[in-house]
Amino acid sequence: MAPRVWGPHVLSHCDRCAHKQLFTFESVRPDLPARCPKCGSKLATHPAMLSAQKGDLVAVEKLKKRPERLAVVQLKATDGTDYSTSSRMLLKRLWGFPGEQLEFVDGELMVDGKLWQKSLAQMLDFCLILDRFPQAAPTGWHWHSTPGQAASEKQINGNSIRLEAGQQLRWEYRQPARVNPETTPENQWLTNSPVSDEWAGNHGSFMSPRTVNDLWLAIQFQLPIENSLNLRIENRLGVFGLTVFPQKPSHVQTPFFPDAEIPSSAELSCQLRVIVAFCDGRILTWSDCDGTKEFSLESCLHGAPSDESIHAFELVAAKQPTKNTQVSMEISQIVVGRDIYLRYSNRADLVDHVFEPLKHDQFFVLGDNLIISEDSRNQRAFANSKAIMGRLLGVSNAEIWSSVERAIRSN
């Protein structure tokens, strides 16, 4: 169930950028080279990688009623292990109920022929984090004071990012290039790429990566914003533009994008926090002023991405058409993440799959980390009600601000 809940694992770190890396113990191969996902350098093999660290401590409650979809449940072992007298347990996420016909299509879940859609809060509950600021070094962020011209690094000041009117901040997903870091210049260690379901923990395992389109971006400001902010999201589906206005704009502002052919598709008001996400066939936004909004892809996507081989987020602080002074904004936190990608197999020809209708008293369960986890690969799919022993308590994504999660759930 990593990275939501960790079982036995090993910990390594990058000697170059200090990024910490966790691997599931069952799939780690100390004899094979591993690459740092942040800077692309070669991860050192440490003695600690030869022995497993203990997994997370979790609390389980006995079931009083049928668990809801997406609940993490404890199952009886299929190999004869008596988990009632053991400190270990077998965990899965519940996806399907008796009588339903499930289908995996391009990473999404179809229930009885219809796309099943998560809420924004559910997506954040078990998403995977791709990049964070300031907790992680901003290796993927590219600054532009004007298009094509790099801005001063002084704008990244420790735990905050300063955006002046008209300035841009662009993030592109990067992954280690297929090069040998020991014989290749540092500026060639990473390559721009679309986001895939390949996760850094798949050390030594075979898979055929798939492109993930369901991405999200969360921003927290240091102070309530006084200037509008324009967001542009590029992925394989197209381009989405969002204009974020202050809660009480004191002057007239107009959306501004460097590319005039990509207009703003939607608007919202914000003080300190905003989230925008591609989620199960639609676009969801949340702000601390407007709550949750939903937009259809058909009405909001404009044009094609500039490069189908990358996924990118672009932030632009709007120009001030009616003021002589320039209003800056301080960004204290940015998180970029992706949804999990549902697949039936690591084989390219078996990723999508149509299941037989679930029988009476039959549930469909699956681990979050099918790609890397031997447990998820070999003990998946079907379980009856007697095999479900309990439901996990307190399983939430600590990477996301708890105050945002509570606010989203209350809307």
NUPAVEX-52777 format. One line per field, with one value per residue (C-alpha): x, y, z; residue in three letters; residue number from 1; chain. Coordinates in Angstrom, 3 decimals, always signed. Each point is the difference from the previous one (the first is absolute). Layout:
<recs>
x: (X / ...)
y: (Y / ...)
z: (Z / ...)
type: (ALA / ...)
seq: (NUM / ...)
mol: (A / ...)
</recs>
This chain:
<recs>
x: (+0.000 / +2.984 / +0.251 / -3.235 / +1.007 / +3.492 / +0.762 / +3.596 / +2.221 / +3.523 / +1.219 / +2.655 / +0.950 / +1.610 / +3.499 / -0.345 / -3.366 / -0.819 / -3.350 / -1.193 / -1.159 / -2.146 / -0.171 / -2.294 / +2.262 / -1.478 / +0.976 / +3.285 / +3.060 / +3.190 / +2.002 / -1.761 / +0.646 / -2.750 / -0.464 / -1.114 / -3.337 / +0.816 / +3.450 / +0.660 / +3.237 / +0.845 / -1.224 / +2.649 / -0.532 / +0.053 / +0.244 / -3.446 / -1.461 / +0.817 / -2.346 / -3.634 / -1.308 / -3.317 / -3.209 / -2.453 / -2.087 / -3.710 / -3.285 / -2.804 / -3.638 / -2.343 / -2.682 / -3.408 / -1.350 / +1.153 / +3.052 / -0.302 / +1.732 / +3.684 / +0.235 / +3.273 / -0.904 / +1.870 / -0.314 / +0.572 / +3.182 / -0.199 / +3.306 / -1.061 / +1.612 / -1.917 / +0.018 / -2.000 / +3.161 / +2.426 / +1.072 / -0.474 / -3.222 / -1.193 / -1.513 / -1.929 / -2.244 / -3.623 / -1.093 / -3.014 / -3.118 / -2.028 / -1.963 / +2.098 / +1.924 / +3.334 / +2.289 / +3.386 / +0.317 / +3.082 / +0.513 / -3.614 / -2.708 / -3.207 / -2.896 / -2.816 / +1.166 / +0.176 / +3.086 / +0.204 / +1.136 / +1.797 / -0.448 / +2.946 / +0.388 / +0.136 / +2.602 / +2.197 / -0.383 / +2.140 / +1.728 / +3.726 / +2.156 / +2.203 / +1.597 / -0.239 / +1.237 / +1.611 / +0.350 / +1.897 / +2.596 / -1.757 / +1.930 / -2.965 / -0.928 / +1.004 / -0.191 / -0.738 / -0.266 / -1.022 / -0.611 / +3.289 / +2.053 / +1.049 / -0.692 / +2.270 / +0.359 / -0.533 / -3.730 / +0.220 / +0.650 / +0.344 / -3.555 / -1.868 / -0.225 / -0.571 / -1.967 / -0.068 / -2.711 / +0.457 / +2.575 / -0.343 / +0.755 / +0.026 / +0.291 / +0.610 / +0.066 / +3.447 / +1.286 / +3.495 / +1.251 / +1.355 / +3.612 / +2.848 / +0.453 / +3.643 / +0.841 / -2.668 / -0.114 / -2.374 / -2.260 / -0.873 / -0.960 / -3.689 / -2.328 / -3.430 / -2.737 / -3.731 / -0.985 / -0.133 / -1.104 / +3.604 / +0.807 / +3.454 / -0.593 / -0.096 / +3.698 / +0.947 / -3.523 / -1.208 / -2.872 / -1.390 / -0.670 / -3.245 / -0.711 / -2.030 / -2.222 / -1.614 / +2.325 / -0.592 / +1.653 / -0.436 / +1.257 / +0.153 / +0.823 / +1.839 / -2.629 / -3.421 / +0.641 / -0.609 / +0.812 / -1.573 / +1.876 / -0.386 / +0.636 / +0.541 / +0.102 / +1.310 / -0.438 / -0.807 / -3.709 / +0.549 / +0.525 / -2.080 / +0.159 / -1.196 / -0.051 / +0.219 / -1.281 / +0.381 / -3.092 / -0.794 / +1.801 / +0.571 / +0.456 / -0.873 / +2.238 / +0.065 / +1.344 / +3.441 / +1.776 / +3.214 / -1.788 / -3.127 / -1.435 / -0.448 / -2.757 / -1.007 / -2.483 / -1.261 / +0.197 / -0.052 / +0.747 / +2.662 / +1.721 / +2.698 / -0.591 / -1.032 / -0.002 / -0.636 / -0.178 / -0.743 / -2.102 / -1.882 / -1.134 / -0.582 / +1.846 / -0.474 / +1.064 / -0.064 / +0.775 / -0.448 / -2.549 / -2.048 / +0.220 / -0.109 / -0.946 / -0.285 / +0.625 / -0.359 / +3.053 / -1.891 / -0.872 / +3.285 / +2.835 / +1.339 / +2.399 / +2.687 / +3.031 / +3.136 / +1.842 / -1.818 / +3.142 / -0.222 / -2.384 / +0.273 / -1.519 / +0.505 / -0.776 / -0.201 / -0.499 / -2.378 / +1.028 / -1.571 / -1.849 / -1.356 / +2.735 / +3.459 / +1.256 / +0.784 / -1.512 / +2.106 / -1.147 / +1.870 / -0.561 / +0.820 / -0.875 / -0.554 / -0.838 / -0.296 / -1.480 / -1.699 / -2.828 / +0.735 / -0.275 / -2.131 / +1.469 / -0.608 / +3.536 / +3.519 / -0.196 / -0.809 / -2.691 / -1.778 / -0.100 / -3.661 / -2.374 / -3.703 / -0.915 / -2.855 / -2.907 / +0.765 / -1.832 / -2.209 / +2.044 / +3.052 / +1.990 / +2.792 / +3.104 / +3.339 / +3.185 / +0.925 / +3.457 / -0.622 / +3.159 / +2.485 / -1.659 / +0.215 / -2.869 / -2.198 / +0.915 / -0.509 / -2.856 / -2.455 / -3.494 / -2.636 / -0.974 / -3.227 / -1.443 / +1.445 / +3.504 / -0.382 / +1.052 / -0.113 / +0.420 / +3.058 / -0.362 / +1.815 / +1.305 / +0.418 / +2.563 / +2.270 / +1.733 / -3.028 / -1.022 / -2.543 / -1.849 / -0.581 / -1.268 / -2.452 / -1.268 / -0.483 / -1.903 / -2.315 / -1.090)
y: (+0.000 / +2.340 / +2.933 / +0.321 / -2.647 / -1.464 / -3.619 / -1.234 / +2.386 / +1.274 / +3.590 / +1.500 / +3.584 / +2.038 / +1.188 / +2.899 / +1.591 / -1.847 / -1.256 / -2.948 / -3.056 / -2.870 / -3.393 / -2.901 / -2.687 / -2.764 / +1.712 / +1.706 / -1.169 / +1.388 / -1.523 / +2.185 / +3.741 / +2.362 / +3.635 / +2.949 / +1.279 / +3.579 / +0.599 / -3.124 / -0.975 / -3.571 / -1.092 / -1.591 / -3.533 / +0.178 / -2.899 / +0.983 / -1.112 / -3.601 / -0.124 / +1.050 / +2.714 / -0.587 / +1.103 / +2.633 / -0.512 / +0.199 / -0.364 / -2.243 / +0.067 / -2.964 / +0.441 / +1.102 / +0.444 / -0.547 / +2.190 / +2.768 / +0.010 / +1.008 / -1.091 / -1.716 / -3.383 / -2.752 / -3.427 / -3.531 / -1.460 / -2.432 / -1.654 / -1.309 / +2.760 / +0.625 / +3.797 / -0.040 / -1.118 / +1.893 / +3.632 / -0.032 / +0.438 / -0.184 / +3.279 / +0.850 / +2.766 / -0.911 / +0.910 / -2.162 / -1.491 / -3.180 / +0.109 / +2.736 / -0.402 / +1.788 / +1.077 / +1.726 / +2.425 / +2.228 / -0.051 / +0.879 / -2.132 / -0.812 / -1.354 / -1.640 / +1.798 / +3.484 / +1.954 / +0.086 / +3.413 / +0.781 / +3.211 / +2.369 / -1.000 / -3.686 / +0.707 / +1.816 / -2.863 / -2.422 / +2.061 / -0.194 / +3.083 / +0.964 / +3.200 / +2.321 / +3.410 / +0.815 / -3.541 / -1.092 / +1.837 / +1.763 / -1.955 / -0.095 / +3.681 / +2.338 / +3.746 / +2.589 / +3.745 / +0.247 / -2.964 / -1.721 / +2.114 / -1.465 / +2.067 / +0.509 / -2.866 / +2.573 / -0.390 / -3.399 / +1.111 / -2.985 / -1.007 / +2.253 / +0.909 / +3.622 / +0.795 / +3.572 / +1.157 / -1.607 / -2.542 / -3.687 / -3.221 / -3.165 / -3.589 / -2.931 / -3.613 / -1.550 / -3.511 / -1.529 / -0.271 / -3.295 / +1.019 / -0.956 / +2.866 / -0.958 / +0.781 / +2.607 / +3.754 / +0.913 / +2.093 / -3.179 / -2.189 / +0.973 / +0.212 / +1.629 / -2.600 / -0.584 / -1.279 / -3.790 / -2.583 / -1.077 / +0.708 / +0.355 / -3.039 / -2.455 / -0.729 / -3.126 / -0.880 / -0.236 / +2.108 / +1.828 / +3.611 / +1.744 / +3.727 / +1.464 / +2.961 / +0.559 / +2.572 / +2.653 / +3.157 / +1.569 / +3.490 / +1.745 / +3.709 / +1.765 / +2.773 / +0.547 / +0.775 / +3.511 / -0.808 / -2.610 / -3.145 / -1.958 / -3.735 / -1.990 / -3.796 / -1.997 / -3.734 / -2.485 / +0.916 / +3.678 / +3.341 / +1.381 / +3.621 / +1.198 / +3.583 / +0.408 / +3.377 / +1.547 / -0.400 / +3.709 / +1.479 / +3.722 / +0.747 / -1.406 / -2.853 / -1.930 / -3.529 / +0.004 / -2.879 / +0.141 / -2.022 / +1.941 / -3.084 / -1.711 / +1.935 / -0.433 / -2.880 / +0.617 / +2.463 / -0.168 / +2.186 / -0.768 / +1.374 / -2.476 / -3.429 / -1.402 / -3.478 / -0.990 / -3.623 / -2.179 / -2.740 / -2.853 / +1.699 / +3.520 / +2.946 / +0.769 / +3.186 / +1.019 / +3.277 / +1.335 / +2.495 / -1.930 / -3.582 / -2.805 / +0.605 / -2.478 / +0.609 / -2.299 / -0.759 / +0.683 / +3.582 / +0.923 / -1.420 / +2.365 / -1.083 / -2.629 / -0.018 / +1.606 / -3.284 / -3.324 / -1.506 / +2.099 / +0.875 / +3.534 / +2.574 / +3.697 / +2.817 / +3.607 / +2.983 / +2.304 / +3.408 / +3.071 / +1.975 / +2.708 / +0.384 / +1.480 / -2.162 / -3.657 / -2.374 / -3.063 / -3.235 / -2.356 / -3.734 / -1.995 / -3.472 / -1.791 / -3.689 / -1.901 / -3.483 / -2.639 / -2.471 / -3.710 / -1.929 / -3.146 / -2.869 / -3.733 / -1.065 / +1.290 / -1.341 / +2.619 / -2.165 / -0.676 / +3.470 / +0.560 / -2.774 / -0.901 / -2.104 / -2.452 / +1.315 / -0.422 / -2.936 / +0.042 / +0.936 / +0.746 / +3.234 / +1.376 / +1.173 / +1.265 / +1.439 / +3.567 / -0.997 / -2.795 / +0.864 / -0.454 / -2.176 / -3.767 / -0.056 / +2.091 / -1.985 / -3.492 / +0.416 / +2.271 / +0.184 / -2.042 / -0.488 / -1.037 / +1.775 / -2.571 / +0.838 / +3.680 / +0.240 / +3.744 / +3.546 / +2.179 / +3.159 / +3.262 / -0.760 / +3.464 / +1.785 / +1.839 / +1.629 / +2.279 / +2.726 / -1.410 / +3.320 / -0.165 / -3.577 / +0.888 / +2.998 / -2.043 / -2.706 / +2.581 / +1.395)
z: (+0.000 / -0.246 / -0.068 / +2.004 / +2.551 / +0.058 / +0.728 / +0.410 / -1.942 / -0.422 / +0.031 / -2.219 / -0.720 / -2.729 / +0.895 / -2.459 / +0.907 / +3.271 / -1.338 / +2.081 / -1.892 / +1.289 / -1.674 / +0.808 / +1.417 / -2.126 / -3.262 / +0.887 / -1.948 / +1.589 / -2.860 / -2.580 / -0.434 / +1.135 / -1.013 / +2.088 / -1.383 / +1.059 / -1.468 / -2.098 / +1.737 / +0.927 / +3.420 / +2.163 / +1.280 / +3.766 / +2.465 / +1.281 / -3.336 / +0.870 / +3.008 / +0.265 / +2.265 / +1.721 / -1.652 / +1.197 / +3.123 / -0.836 / +1.868 / -1.268 / +1.090 / -0.290 / -2.607 / +1.253 / -3.520 / -3.557 / -0.706 / -2.569 / -3.362 / +0.249 / +3.646 / +0.941 / +1.487 / +1.805 / -1.609 / +1.138 / -1.407 / -2.908 / +0.871 / +3.402 / +2.075 / +3.228 / +0.148 / +3.249 / +1.814 / -2.239 / -0.135 / -3.789 / -1.958 / -3.602 / -1.253 / -3.168 / -1.300 / -0.724 / -3.543 / -0.887 / +1.601 / -0.671 / -3.262 / -1.615 / -3.238 / +0.129 / -2.812 / -0.051 / -2.931 / -0.325 / +3.760 / +0.838 / +1.645 / -1.863 / +2.093 / -1.984 / -3.132 / +1.544 / +1.065 / +3.796 / +1.211 / +3.241 / +1.929 / +0.347 / +3.654 / -0.965 / -2.653 / +2.515 / +2.468 / -1.991 / -2.666 / -0.679 / +0.537 / -2.961 / +1.308 / +2.993 / +0.980 / +2.397 / +1.425 / -3.089 / -2.047 / -2.926 / -2.637 / -2.372 / +0.096 / -2.824 / +0.501 / -2.693 / +0.546 / -3.650 / -2.325 / -0.682 / +2.420 / +3.323 / +3.102 / +2.967 / +2.449 / +2.771 / -0.589 / +1.694 / +3.556 / +2.297 / +0.863 / -2.427 / -3.675 / -1.030 / -3.157 / -1.312 / -2.407 / -3.403 / +1.162 / -0.755 / +1.799 / -2.059 / +1.217 / -2.337 / +1.063 / -0.215 / +0.412 / -0.140 / -3.568 / -1.308 / +0.507 / +2.289 / +2.520 / +0.484 / -3.637 / -0.862 / +0.821 / +2.842 / -2.228 / -1.934 / +2.973 / -0.157 / -2.974 / -0.401 / -0.178 / +0.305 / +3.431 / +0.056 / +2.540 / +0.462 / +3.616 / +1.543 / +2.206 / -2.914 / +0.444 / -1.922 / -1.198 / -3.589 / -1.215 / -3.002 / +1.121 / -0.947 / -0.288 / +2.879 / -0.893 / +3.396 / +1.585 / +2.630 / +1.299 / +3.460 / +0.911 / +3.355 / +0.238 / +2.809 / +0.215 / -1.603 / -3.655 / -1.380 / -3.610 / -2.270 / -0.990 / -3.212 / -0.147 / -3.153 / +0.111 / -2.939 / -0.389 / -2.737 / +0.087 / -0.775 / +1.752 / +2.886 / +1.141 / +3.421 / +1.298 / +3.788 / +1.238 / +3.468 / +2.153 / -0.195 / -3.020 / +0.538 / -3.678 / -3.397 / -1.115 / -3.243 / -0.549 / -1.558 / -1.735 / -2.026 / -2.692 / -0.966 / -1.728 / +3.378 / +1.816 / +3.604 / +0.200 / +3.532 / +2.883 / +3.787 / +3.032 / +2.562 / +3.074 / +1.030 / -1.570 / -3.367 / -1.568 / -3.615 / -1.157 / -2.995 / +1.634 / -1.692 / -3.169 / +1.335 / +1.564 / +3.699 / +1.771 / +3.643 / +1.743 / +3.515 / -1.370 / -2.578 / +1.255 / -2.584 / -3.644 / -2.868 / -3.713 / -2.998 / -2.110 / -3.226 / +0.940 / +1.700 / -2.088 / -2.660 / -2.714 / +0.119 / +2.299 / -1.368 / +0.431 / +0.513 / +1.517 / +3.192 / +2.804 / +1.353 / +2.343 / -0.659 / +2.459 / -1.179 / +2.327 / -1.873 / -1.269 / +1.570 / -2.721 / +2.328 / +2.626 / -0.178 / +2.873 / -0.450 / +2.542 / +0.774 / +1.606 / +2.311 / -0.510 / +3.127 / -1.232 / -3.306 / -0.369 / -3.287 / -0.042 / -2.098 / +0.413 / +0.225 / -3.283 / +0.166 / -2.001 / -0.077 / -0.844 / -0.569 / -3.562 / -2.615 / -1.643 / +3.312 / +1.575 / -0.949 / +1.014 / +0.159 / +3.025 / +0.301 / +2.113 / +3.684 / +1.512 / +3.077 / +3.068 / -2.186 / +0.275 / -2.182 / +1.860 / -1.284 / +1.453 / -0.914 / -1.225 / -2.498 / -1.883 / +2.797 / +2.609 / -0.160 / +2.475 / -2.298 / -3.093 / +1.387 / +2.487 / -1.733 / -1.420 / +1.810 / +3.638 / +1.736 / +3.011 / +2.408 / -1.237 / +0.945 / +3.637 / +0.590 / -1.274 / +0.511 / +2.063 / -0.571 / -3.495 / -1.509 / -2.099 / +2.415 / -2.977 / -0.544 / +2.414 / +2.441 / +0.130 / -3.758 / +0.220 / +2.756 / -1.942 / -3.178 / +1.862 / +1.584 / -3.376)
type: (MET / ALA / PRO / ARG / VAL / TRP / GLY / PRO / HIS / VAL / LEU / SER / HIS / CYS / ASP / ARG / CYS / ALA / HIS / LYS / GLN / LEU / PHE / THR / PHE / GLU / SER / VAL / ARG / PRO / ASP / LEU / PRO / ALA / ARG / CYS / PRO / LYS / CYS / GLY / SER / LYS / LEU / ALA / THR / HIS / PRO / ALA / MET / LEU / SER / ALA / GLN / LYS / GLY / ASP / LEU / VAL / ALA / VAL / GLU / LYS / LEU / LYS / LYS / ARG / PRO / GLU / ARG / LEU / ALA / VAL / VAL / GLN / LEU / LYS / ALA / THR / ASP / GLY / THR / ASP / TYR / SER / THR / SER / SER / ARG / MET / LEU / LEU / LYS / ARG / LEU / TRP / GLY / PHE / PRO / GLY / GLU / GLN / LEU / GLU / PHE / VAL / ASP / GLY / GLU / LEU / MET / VAL / ASP / GLY / LYS / LEU / TRP / GLN / LYS / SER / LEU / ALA / GLN / MET / LEU / ASP / PHE / CYS / LEU / ILE / LEU / ASP / ARG / PHE / PRO / GLN / ALA / ALA / PRO / THR / GLY / TRP / HIS / TRP / HIS / SER / THR / PRO / GLY / GLN / ALA / ALA / SER / GLU / LYS / GLN / ILE / ASN / GLY / ASN / SER / ILE / ARG / LEU / GLU / ALA / GLY / GLN / GLN / LEU / ARG / TRP / GLU / TYR / ARG / GLN / PRO / ALA / ARG / VAL / ASN / PRO / GLU / THR / THR / PRO / GLU / ASN / GLN / TRP / LEU / THR / ASN / SER / PRO / VAL / SER / ASP / GLU / TRP / ALA / GLY / ASN / HIS / GLY / SER / PHE / MET / SER / PRO / ARG / THR / VAL / ASN / ASP / LEU / TRP / LEU / ALA / ILE / GLN / PHE / GLN / LEU / PRO / ILE / GLU / ASN / SER / LEU / ASN / LEU / ARG / ILE / GLU / ASN / ARG / LEU / GLY / VAL / PHE / GLY / LEU / THR / VAL / PHE / PRO / GLN / LYS / PRO / SER / HIS / VAL / GLN / THR / PRO / PHE / PHE / PRO / ASP / ALA / GLU / ILE / PRO / SER / SER / ALA / GLU / LEU / SER / CYS / GLN / LEU / ARG / VAL / ILE / VAL / ALA / PHE / CYS / ASP / GLY / ARG / ILE / LEU / THR / TRP / SER / ASP / CYS / ASP / GLY / THR / LYS / GLU / PHE / SER / LEU / GLU / SER / CYS / LEU / HIS / GLY / ALA / PRO / SER / ASP / GLU / SER / ILE / HIS / ALA / PHE / GLU / LEU / VAL / ALA / ALA / LYS / GLN / PRO / THR / LYS / ASN / THR / GLN / VAL / SER / MET / GLU / ILE / SER / GLN / ILE / VAL / VAL / GLY / ARG / ASP / ILE / TYR / LEU / ARG / TYR / SER / ASN / ARG / ALA / ASP / LEU / VAL / ASP / HIS / VAL / PHE / GLU / PRO / LEU / LYS / HIS / ASP / GLN / PHE / PHE / VAL / LEU / GLY / ASP / ASN / LEU / ILE / ILE / SER / GLU / ASP / SER / ARG / ASN / GLN / ARG / ALA / PHE / ALA / ASN / SER / LYS / ALA / ILE / MET / GLY / ARG / LEU / LEU / GLY / VAL / SER / ASN / ALA / GLU / ILE / TRP / SER / SER / VAL / GLU / ARG / ALA / ILE / ARG / SER / ASN)
seq: (1 / 2 / 3 / 4 / 5 / 6 / 7 / 8 / 9 / 10 / 11 / 12 / 13 / 14 / 15 / 16 / 17 / 18 / 19 / 20 / 21 / 22 / 23 / 24 / 25 / 26 / 27 / 28 / 29 / 30 / 31 / 32 / 33 / 34 / 35 / 36 / 37 / 38 / 39 / 40 / 41 / 42 / 43 / 44 / 45 / 46 / 47 / 48 / 49 / 50 / 51 / 52 / 53 / 54 / 55 / 56 / 57 / 58 / 59 / 60 / 61 / 62 / 63 / 64 / 65 / 66 / 67 / 68 / 69 / 70 / 71 / 72 / 73 / 74 / 75 / 76 / 77 / 78 / 79 / 80 / 81 / 82 / 83 / 84 / 85 / 86 / 87 / 88 / 89 / 90 / 91 / 92 / 93 / 94 / 95 / 96 / 97 / 98 / 99 / 100 / 101 / 102 / 103 / 104 / 105 / 106 / 107 / 108 / 109 / 110 / 111 / 112 / 113 / 114 / 115 / 116 / 117 / 118 / 119 / 120 / 121 / 122 / 123 / 124 / 125 / 126 / 127 / 128 / 129 / 130 / 131 / 132 / 133 / 134 / 135 / 136 / 137 / 138 / 139 / 140 / 141 / 142 / 143 / 144 / 145 / 146 / 147 / 148 / 149 / 150 / 151 / 152 / 153 / 154 / 155 / 156 / 157 / 158 / 159 / 160 / 161 / 162 / 163 / 164 / 165 / 166 / 167 / 168 / 169 / 170 / 171 / 172 / 173 / 174 / 175 / 176 / 177 / 178 / 179 / 180 / 181 / 182 / 183 / 184 / 185 / 186 / 187 / 188 / 189 / 190 / 191 / 192 / 193 / 194 / 195 / 196 / 197 / 198 / 199 / 200 / 201 / 202 / 203 / 204 / 205 / 206 / 207 / 208 / 209 / 210 / 211 / 212 / 213 / 214 / 215 / 216 / 217 / 218 / 219 / 220 / 221 / 222 / 223 / 224 / 225 / 226 / 227 / 228 / 229 / 230 / 231 / 232 / 233 / 234 / 235 / 236 / 237 / 238 / 239 / 240 / 241 / 242 / 243 / 244 / 245 / 246 / 247 / 248 / 249 / 250 / 251 / 252 / 253 / 254 / 255 / 256 / 257 / 258 / 259 / 260 / 261 / 262 / 263 / 264 / 265 / 266 / 267 / 268 / 269 / 270 / 271 / 272 / 273 / 274 / 275 / 276 / 277 / 278 / 279 / 280 / 281 / 282 / 283 / 284 / 285 / 286 / 287 / 288 / 289 / 290 / 291 / 292 / 293 / 294 / 295 / 296 / 297 / 298 / 299 / 300 / 301 / 302 / 303 / 304 / 305 / 306 / 307 / 308 / 309 / 310 / 311 / 312 / 313 / 314 / 315 / 316 / 317 / 318 / 319 / 320 / 321 / 322 / 323 / 324 / 325 / 326 / 327 / 328 / 329 / 330 / 331 / 332 / 333 / 334 / 335 / 336 / 337 / 338 / 339 / 340 / 341 / 342 / 343 / 344 / 345 / 346 / 347 / 348 / 349 / 350 / 351 / 352 / 353 / 354 / 355 / 356 / 357 / 358 / 359 / 360 / 361 / 362 / 363 / 364 / 365 / 366 / 367 / 368 / 369 / 370 / 371 / 372 / 373 / 374 / 375 / 376 / 377 / 378 / 379 / 380 / 381 / 382 / 383 / 384 / 385 / 386 / 387 / 388 / 389 / 390 / 391 / 392 / 393 / 394 / 395 / 396 / 397 / 398 / 399 / 400 / 401 / 402 / 403 / 404 / 405 / 406 / 407 / 408 / 409 / 410 / 411)
mol: (A / A / A / A / A / A / A / A / A / A / A / A / A / A / A / A / A / A / A / A / A / A / A / A / A / A / A / A / A / A / A / A / A / A / A / A / A / A / A / A / A / A / A / A / A / A / A / A / A / A / A / A / A / A / A / A / A / A / A / A / A / A / A / A / A / A / A / A / A / A / A / A / A / A / A / A / A / A / A / A / A / A / A / A / A / A / A / A / A / A / A / A / A / A / A / A / A / A / A / A / A / A / A / A / A / A / A / A / A / A / A / A / A / A / A / A / A / A / A / A / A / A / A / A / A / A / A / A / A / A / A / A / A / A / A / A / A / A / A / A / A / A / A / A / A / A / A / A / A / A / A / A / A / A / A / A / A / A / A / A / A / A / A / A / A / A / A / A / A / A / A / A / A / A / A / A / A / A / A / A / A / A / A / A / A / A / A / A / A / A / A / A / A / A / A / A / A / A / A / A / A / A / A / A / A / A / A / A / A / A / A / A / A / A / A / A / A / A / A / A / A / A / A / A / A / A / A / A / A / A / A / A / A / A / A / A / A / A / A / A / A / A / A / A / A / A / A / A / A / A / A / A / A / A / A / A / A / A / A / A / A / A / A / A / A / A / A / A / A / A / A / A / A / A / A / A / A / A / A / A / A / A / A / A / A / A / A / A / A / A / A / A / A / A / A / A / A / A / A / A / A / A / A / A / A / A / A / A / A / A / A / A / A / A / A / A / A / A / A / A / A / A / A / A / A / A / A / A / A / A / A / A / A / A / A / A / A / A / A / A / A / A / A / A / A / A / A / A / A / A / A / A / A / A / A / A / A / A / A / A / A / A / A / A / A / A / A / A / A / A / A / A / A / A / A / A / A / A / A / A / A / A / A / A / A / A / A / A / A / A / A / A / A / A / A / A / A / A / A / A / A / A / A / A / A / A / A / A / A / A / A)
</recs>
